[in-house]
Amino acid sequence: MGTRADLILRFAASFAALFLLFALEWRPDLQHFDFQVWEAAVNMVPNGGNPYDPVALNTELQAHPDRYGSSYDNGDFYMYLSNPPTWLATVRTFGSSALAISLAGAILLYGSIVVLTKDRPLVDAMCAIAGTTMFALESPAASSFLLGQWGFFLAGLIGVQLVARSRSWSGLPTAFLAAKPHIAFAVGIVQLVRPGLRVRLLRLAVPYAVLTALTVVFLGPMVWPWFVEAMVGGNTHPPTTLPDMSLGTLTPLLPWRSLGLFGVLIGLGLSSMISWKWRDRDASVVLFASLAVAVYLSGHAFMHDWMWLPLVPVALRWSPAATIVSTIGVAQMMSLSHRFEDQLPHLQPAIGLVVTGALVLIAFRSDGDSTDQDIDPQSSECSGQEDGPTMTAASRLRLQR
């Protein structure tokens, strides 16, 4: 534990598992349905096309079945784009390749697991690696394999966020998470409500400003006005028959079956409350609760954005047995609910509610942790005063020692 040879062994095991995972599951001949929408959007911009115009986007998809697949020809799918332009710049950076983005995310995910377990026995790291691999094989959260979703990329960024904590580059993964703004908010608010707001805000603003500038360089200046017009005009959300798999599905007696934007707003409100109420507790634990609530209440197919769940036992330092049982158990439940979603439509949202509630309960019962507190140059800790308003009990205890 802690030696260079031990660390090399951990990295070797993680990348062997990663290679096995992609060798077994990734199909290069498969046209990844969801990712092709992003690919089409990126291809439209150089020719002056507006990817946030649903008519233009679907025309592009239907005009090139050899590139995007034949699923769009029959008109059954009416696709639209609501991801910010920064995500299109990210897609272009990776060569519009679903494999490249998923592989990069998986490398970040497995690498962060090794870093987070480097001070723990080897068996802890191996069980975390094995549990993550089994989760990806069994769980619908790994929809990157079939749909080109961003599950691995999201999980990798969350892993990097856990490693970064309050380092100077801690805002970088949050900036890339802005591909889905409600997720970036759920992660960013955990950082912003803690002491040292000026420093934390700067760490978030700088990488996002750089990413926004790169968007203009890659895609041109018009992409942002197109995005704002689409969001304000609401023309990106045509009628859909896709089921809402969040809390709305569990309320058949109520007049609504889908929470929609209302659910997103509730999720962001709850994430803000959780982050503020427990701002003196371990940031990793609060992050999981905030993120779970925001993702669950966002609506359809929330499990696509749950590939980060294997990081929970890693960050909370659970025992090897608890790590294996929890990750494989949740994966099996998710797989079961996906397999029988037509016969048991309430099972998937019920499992989501249980998992989300469990993470909130863990945050509620967690102890305070000052290891993620920034030290502002104007704070009392830097001036040598022990009783400053931002100092936690743990900080005073360390000073007394």
N, C-alpha and C positions, 0 to 999 in steps of 0.2 A: 504494500500500500504506500503510495507516494513516490516510489522509485520511477526512474525513466523507463525501465523495462516493463514495469507494471502498467504504466500509462500507454505505452506502445501496444501492449497486449489488449487493453481495453479498446483502443481505437481500431485495432485489427479486427477484433470481434464485432464491433459495431458496423464496420464497413463490409465485413463478410456477410452479416445479416442483411444489410442494405442491398448488397449485390444479389443475394439469394431472393430477396423480396421482389426486386424489379425483374429478375430473370424469370421468375415464376408467373408474375402477374401482368407485366407490361406487354401489351400486344402492339407491335409497331405498325401492323396493317389496319388497326382500328382507327376510324375517324372519330376523334373525341368530340362528342356532340356539343357540350357546353363551351369548350374551349374554342370551337370554330366560330362562335359569335365574336369572341374577342379578336381572333385572327382576321375575320372579315372586317371588323371595325378598323383595325390597324391598316389593312390593305386599302381601305377606302380613302383615307385621309390624303395621301400623296396625290390622288387624282381629283381632289377638291370635294370629295363626298363627305356628307355629314353623318357620322356613325350614330348620332343621337336622334336621327330621324328614322322612326321605325319602318316607314315605307321604303326608304333608300336602303336601310340595312337588310331587310328581307328580300329586296330585289337583288342585292349583291349575293346573298346566300343562295337564292334560287338560280341565279345565272351561272354559277360555277359548281355544279354537283360533283365534278371531278376533284375539286379542291376541298369543298366543305361537306361532301356527302349528299346523298339523295334524300335525306330525311325531310328536307325543306320543300321538296318539289310538290307534294300533294296538298300543301296548305294547312296541314294539321297543326303545325307549330308556327306561331306568330311570335318572333323573337324581338326583344328590345334590349337596350343598353342603358344601365343606370350607374355603372361604375365610373368614378372620376377619371379624368384624362391621365392622372398619374399612373393608374393601373395599365392603361394602354402603353404608356412609355415603358413600364416594367416588362410588359409582354414583348414589346419590340426589342428591348435590351437582351432578352433571352431568345432572340431570333424567331419569335412567334411559335415556339416549340413547347407543347404541353409536357413532353418528356424532360426538357431542360429545366423548366420551372419546378416540376415535381421532384426531380432528382436533386436540384439545388436545395429545395426545402427539406428533403429527407436527409441530406448531408448535414444541414444545420440542426435538424432535430436530433439525429444520433450523436452528432458532435457535442451538442449541449448536454445530452445525457451523460456523456463521458466526463465533461467538465464538472457537472453538478455532483457527480459521484466519485470524484478523484480522491477525496479524503476518506472514503468509506471502503470497507472490505471488498475484495474482488467479486464475491458472490452477489453483493448488492448491485453492482454494475451489470453483471451478466444477467441477472433476473430482470432488471429494468430494460435491457436490450431485448431479451427474449419476449417480455411482456409487450413491448412496443411492436415488435414484429408480428406477434400473434394478433394483436389488436388490428393492425393494418390488413392482415390476411382475412380476418373474420368480420370486421366491422364495416358497415356501409359508409362510415366516416372517411374511408379511403377511396372515395368515389373518383379520385384522380385517375385511377387505373381505367375506368370505363367512360367517364364523362369529361375528363380533362379539367375537373374542378381544382380549386387551389388549396385543398385540404392539407397536403404536405407542406406547401409554402407557408400557410398560416401557422401550422404547428412548429415549423422551423423558426419562424419569427418570434413566436411565444417563447420557445426555448432560449433564443438569443436574449430576449427581454429578461428572462429569469437570471441569466448569466450576467447581464449588464447591470441590473439593479440600479444603483445610483452613480454609475461611472459616467464619464463625460460624454460618451457616445450612446447613452441609454435611450435617447430619442430616435435613433436611427431605425430600429425595428418598428416602432410605432408609426413612423412616417410611411413605411411601406404597407403597413396594415390599413392605411387609409383607402386601399382598394375597396373596402367595405367600411364606410365612415362610422357606422354604429359600433363596429368592432374596435376601430382605432380610438373612438371615444371611451369605450369601456375600459380599455387598457390605459389610455392617457390620463383619464380622470383619477386613477389610483395614484399616479405620480404627482399630479398637480395640486391635490388637496393636502399634501404633506409639507412640512416646513421647508423653506427655501424656494418659494414660488418663483422668484425672479430667475434663479439658476435653472430650475426645472423647465420653465416656460421657454427659456432660451435654447435648452437642449432639444426641445420638441420643435421649435420654430425653425431653427437653422437647417436641419436635414430636410424638413418638408419644403422649405423655400428653395433649396437646391433641387429637389425632385420636381417641384413645379416649374422651375426654370428649364430643366432638362426636357420636360414635357413640351414646352414651347419650341425648344431646339429640334426635337425629334418630330413633332407633329404639327408645328406651325402655330401662330397666335390665335387662329379662329376656333380651335378646339375647346377652349375655355368658354367663350361666349355661347357656343353651341350647347355645351353641357349645362350652363346656367339657364339658358332658354328652355331646355327640355325639362329641367327640374321645376322651374317656376310654372311652365305651361302645363305640366302633368301629362304630356303626350307620350310618355315612356311606359305607361302602365295600362295597356289595353285589357279588356275583360279576359279573365282566365278561369279555367276550371280546375286548376291545380289545388289540391287540398292544403289547408293550413294545418301543419302538424304540431302547432304549439298549444297553448292553453285554450285557444278558441275551440279546438276540436273536442275538448273535454267538457264543453258546456252545451250539449245539444238542446237543453231546455230554454236557453237564452235566444233572443232574436237574431244574434249574429253567430256565424260559424267561423269567421276569419277575423283575426284581430287587425291584420294589415298594418298600415302606418300607425294606427293607434297602439298596436302592440309594441312597435319599435320605440315609440315615445315613452310608453310605460317602462320598457326595459332600460332605456337610458336614464329615466328618472330614478328607478331602483338602483341602477349601477352608481349613480351619483350619491344616493343616500348611503349605500353600503360603503363606498369609498370614504365618504366624509365621517360617518359614524365610527368606523374602525380604522381611522387614519394612523393611529398609534400602534397598530398591530402589524404582523409580518406582511410585507407588501405582496409576497408571492401568494399567500393564502387569500388575501383580499382580492387580488387580481383574478384568481380562479372563480371566485364567487361573482364578481362583477361581470366577467366575460361570459360565464354560463348563463346568467340572467339575460344579458343583452342578446346572446345568440338564440336562446330558447324562445324568447318572445318575438323574435324577428319574423317567425312564420314558417313558410314551407321549407321542408328539407333541412331543418336545422342541424341534423346529424352530419351533413356534409362538412360543417365547420367545427366538428368535435374531434378531429384527429389529434388535438393537443392533450386529450384526457390522460394518456399514459405519463405525461409530465407531472401529474398531480402526486402520485406516490413517490416520485423521484424528489420533487421539491420539498415534500413534507417528511422525507426521510423515513418512510415506512419500512418495515422488515421485508426481507426477500419474499417470504411466503405471502404477506399481505399485498405486495406489489403484483405478484403473479395472479393471485386469486381475484384481485380487484380489476385489473386490466382485462384479463380473459373473461371474467364474469360479465362485465359491462359489455364487452364486445359480443358475447354470445346473446345477451338480451337484446342488443340492438339488431343483430342479425336475425334473430327470431321475429322481432316486430316487423322488420322489413319483409321477411318472407311471407308473413301472414297479414300484411297491411290491408288487403281487401276483405278478409274475413274478420279481422280484429282492428278496425281503424283507430280505436282509442288506445291501443297498446303502446304504440310509438310515442305519442305525446305524454302518456302516463309515465313511461320510463324516463323521458326527458325531464318531467317534473320531479321525479324521485332523485335523479342525479343532480339536478340543479339545486333542489332543496338540501341535499346532502352537503354540497359544496358551501352553500350559505351557512348551514349549521356548523361546519368545520371552522369557517371564518368567525362565526359568533363565539365559538368556544376556544378560539386560539388566544395565546398570550400576547402581550405587547412585545414589540421587537424594534429596537432602535438602529439596527444595522443598516437600514435603508434610508436613514435620515440624512439629508444633505446638510452641510455646514455652511451657512450663509456667512460671508465676511462680516456682515453687520450683526450677526447673532451673538448671544452672550457666551456661547461656547468658545468662540474665537477670542473674545475679550477677557476670558479667564473668569467670568462670573458663573458660578455654578447653578444659580437659581433662575436662569432665564426662562421666559415663558415657553420656549420651544423645546426645552430639555425634558426628556422622558425620565421615568424612574430608573430605567436600566442605565441611562447615561450618568445619572448622579451616583449610582452604585459603583460604576467603573471608576469614576473620579475619586470616590472615597477610598477605593482600593489602592 
